[in-house]
C-alpha cells in the first residue's frame, strides 16, 4: 500500500524531477480505480499539509527543491515579520510588510526567497501560500462608527484594526473587550473582517483584563462534559486489592513528605532521604501516578494533550486536568494512600549514583510541609510550636539539606549554569487589583527540592535512553556561536572575560563568570544577557543533552499533573515495567511515530503558557504602578537601546526612559558597549548603572511604564531639537530645510509641517535626529523578553527614520529598513533616501514616525511586484497553484479535493477596495469582476475606506486614531 513516506522519499531524491500526477501514477504502478482514488487523496493531503507542493505546471515536488521554505511566521508590531523555518538549520527569512499576502502571526506558510545577502547570510522572501491559519479569533477593544465598527486588537502584532460590519456587532458598544471571529483575512490594503462572537465586558471592569489575556491566547478554561465525566469516574480512595493486583511496592511505612509553596494545591512530588549502613545516601523521589488515571486515547488524555500544561496566572490557575484529579485523587495530600511512580537513587561518598530503581509504588505522606516552615526549621528561626510539631522530622530535613548541598556542589563543578534571578509575586485583592509586589525567596528549602528533582530527571532520562525505548527528553542545545561571541565581547566592557571560543565554550566557563559577578551591580543584567544568548529549552524525541545543566541526559519526570510530557513518559515507563522491560515491535513503532509530534505540541503549548503568564505579570505590574505616577525610586539600568534605556526597580518593575526625555545633551547609542554617551557632556549611561527615577507615565493599553530622570529639565517651549523636530511640550513646529519631510513637528496637537528637504540636517547623505515627539512610539521591550527573534528586532531604532542600530543581531538592519520607524520620542539616523532599490521613506503619525515602502521609487502602486493591478489578470511573480480539480478522470472515480483557496495573484471581485492613483485591489474569481472599483459611489467608497482598516497613530496619549 502506498504511504505518504513513499511519496515524500521519492521527491527528496536528488535525481527526482517534478512530476505530474499521471507520471507519479505510472511510477508507482497504480492500476485500479480505488488505488487511484486513494493515491489522489493522499497527494491532496500532503499538499494541504504543506509537505509537498504543486507548481503552476501541475507538477509535484518537495518545498525545498522548489525554492520554497516552510515554517511559522513571526510577525512584528511594525508590520514586517520573520519566517522561522521548520528546518532548524535554515536561517530565518525576513518578510516585508507588503509581502505577507494575507498571512498573520503564527501562521504556517510557504515563503519564496527573493533576495540573499552576499554570502547568503541574510534572506528576504515573500509569502506565497498560507498552509495553516493560527489566528481564527482576535481579542480587542470594540469601537463603533454607527454603520460599521472596528476592533483594536490587544495583540500589537495585528498591525491593523479588524473591520466589523454592522450586522456582526452582536450588541457590542464602544469600549468593550470582545472576541472576534475572523471571516476574511487581510489582503493588500484591506484589513481583516470579523464578527463579534463574545463580549467580555468593558475594558475597565474588574477581571476583564485577565479574561482578555486568556481569550487572546485561546487558553481553554472549562472542561467538556465527557472529560469531566471521566474525571468523576475516578475512585476517591485506593483499595488493597488494587495495590496488590498491580504489584506495587508498599512504601507507606516510610517518612515521606511533600514540600511546596503555601498556596500549592496540586502536590505531585514527595521525597525522603535515608542514611544507609554503608554510609551512602538513598534519595527517594515519589511522583503522582497520573498515568494510571489518564489512559491513552481517552477524553482526558486528548484534553491534556491539547492543553499541554497548566497555566499559572496572577489570580487563577488554568489546569491541564480537572480539579478532581489535579487537586484530589492524584495530589499527594498528607496521611492518605496515593499511587505513585518512584525513583530511588543510592549515592556514594563521591555523589555518584551506584544503584537506582524505578518502580510503581503506594505511599502515605507524613506531612504537607511548606518552603517557609522547612527554611525556618533549618535556620533556627521557627516558632516553638512549629519546632515541636515537626521534631520527629528534623533529622530527615538535616540529611536532605546535606545531600542537596553536596549534589549542588557536584553539579556546579561539572559546569551547570545556575541563573539566580529574583522573581516576584504579585499580591492581588478580591477584585484582582494588585496591592503589593514581593520578591520570591529562593531559600534552602526550594533549593533542596530543586536538586532532588534534577537528580531524578537525569536518572530516569539516562535509564531509558540506554534502554532504547521511545521517550521524551528535555533538551537545551549549544548556543548560537554568533550570539555567544557577541556576549563574550560585551562582557569585556565590564572588565570580565570568558574562556573559550564560540561553540567551544563550556558551560563551566559561563558559570565561572556568574560566580565572579555575584553581588555586583551588573549581576542581574549580565545574567539576563547571557540567558538571551542561549537557545530555548524544548522537548524532543532524541536525547540531545542539556547545555545549561551540563547534563548528557535529561527529561521531565516530576510533574505529570501539570505537564503532558511527564505524563507521557510515565505511561511509557509503566508499559515497559508491565511488559518485563521490553516493548513489542508494533508498539515500539507506534510510540516512536508519536513522540516527535508530542514533543512539538508540548513545546508550543509551553511557549503559549509562558507568554500568557508574562503578559499577565506585565499587566498587573503596570496596574500596580498606576497610582505611583510622580513618585521617586532607585533602580538599575537593565537594558540600553537606540530609543532609550530600561530601568528595573527593586520590586522587579521595569520602565523605559525615552531618549527624548534626556534633554541635557544629544546622546549616541553605542551598540557594542550597550551605552548612551552624550556628545557635549560625555555623560555615559550604561547597563548596570544605578540611577534615581520618577514614574512619568503608565500606559494600560500597552502594559508599559515610562520613567524620567530626576535631574532632567523639561525642554524649552518650541525649542529646537536636532533633526528638525521640536518639543513635545507645546510650541510651534520648527520650520526649515532641516526638518523631516512630512514631519509632524511641535506638540502632539500640532499640525503637520512640511520640510523642504528630506533628512538634510547633516547633508544629503543622511540625518541624525533626536526627536522630541510626545511618547507615541510603540514600546519594544528589548531587554525584557527572551523571545530570540523578537529581541533581534526589538532594539531596532524605532525612532526617527528607523535606523537599525539598536540591536546586536545581524537581521536588525534589514528589519529597520523595512519597518515604519515609529517614535519621535526615539532617536534615529536616516539613511539617504531609504532602500538601495529606491524605496522611499516618509514620516507620518506621531513625531518622527517613519514608514518605508518597498519597490522602486518610480513604480506606481498598481504595478509593484505584479500584484493586483485592476483587470490585469494573473499577477507576476512566483506561480503556485492552490486549488482546483485535477481532471475529468478524477471526477469519474469520485475522489474529492479539499479546496485550499483560489490561485494566487488572480484578479477577483473586490470587497470594496478603492483605486488610489490607478491601483485597484483585485479580489474575487469571476471574469466579470475584473474591474476597478475606483468609480464606486460615495457610500461604497466610505465603506471601503473603513474596511481598509486604520493604521495605528501613536499621537501623544495613544488614544487618537486616524482613519
Secondary structure, DSSP 8 states (H G I E B T S, - for coil): ---HHHHHHHHHSTT---EEHHHHHHHTT--SHHHHHHHHHHHHHHHHTTSSEEBTTSEEE-GGGGTEEEEEEEE-TTS-EEEEESSTTS--EEE-GGG-TT--TT-EEEEEEEEE-TTS-SEEEEEEEEEE-S-SEEEEEEEE-SSEEEEEESSTTS-B-EEEEGGG-TT--TTEEEEEEEEE--BTTB--EEEEEEEEEETTSTTHHHHHHHHHTT---S--HHHHHHHHTS-SS--HHHHHHTT-EE-TTS--EEEE-TT-----EEEEEEE-TTS-EEEEEEEE-GGGTS-TTSHHHHHHHHH-B-EE-SS-EE-SS-HIIIIIITS--TTSEEEEEEEEEEE-TT--EEEEEEEEEEEE-SEEEEHHHHHHHHHT---HHHHHHTGGGHHHHHHHHHHHHHHHHHHHHHT-------EEEEEE-TTS-EEEEEEE---HHHHHHHHHHHHHHHHHHHHHHHTT----EEEB----HHHHHHHHHHHGGGT----S-GGG--HHHHHHHHHHTTTSTTHHHHHHHHHHTS---EEESS---BTTTTBSS----S-TTTBHHHHHHHHHHHHHHHTTS---HHHHHHHHHHHHHHHHHHHHHHHHHHHHHHHHHHHHHHHHHGGGTT-EEEEEEEEEETTEEEEEETTS-EEEEEGGG-TTS-EEEETTTTEEEETTT--EEETT-EEEEEEEEEETTTTEEEEEETT-----TT-B-TTS-B-TTSS----STTS-TTB--SSTT---B--SSSS-TT-TT--EEE----S-S----TTT---HHHHHHHTS--STT--S-S-SSTTHHHHHHHS----TTSEEE--TTS-TT---EEE-SSTT-EEE--S-TTS-GGGGGG---TT--S-SS--B-------HHHHHHT-------S-TT-----SS---BTTB-----S-GGG-S-STT--HHHHHHHHHHT--B---BTTTTB---
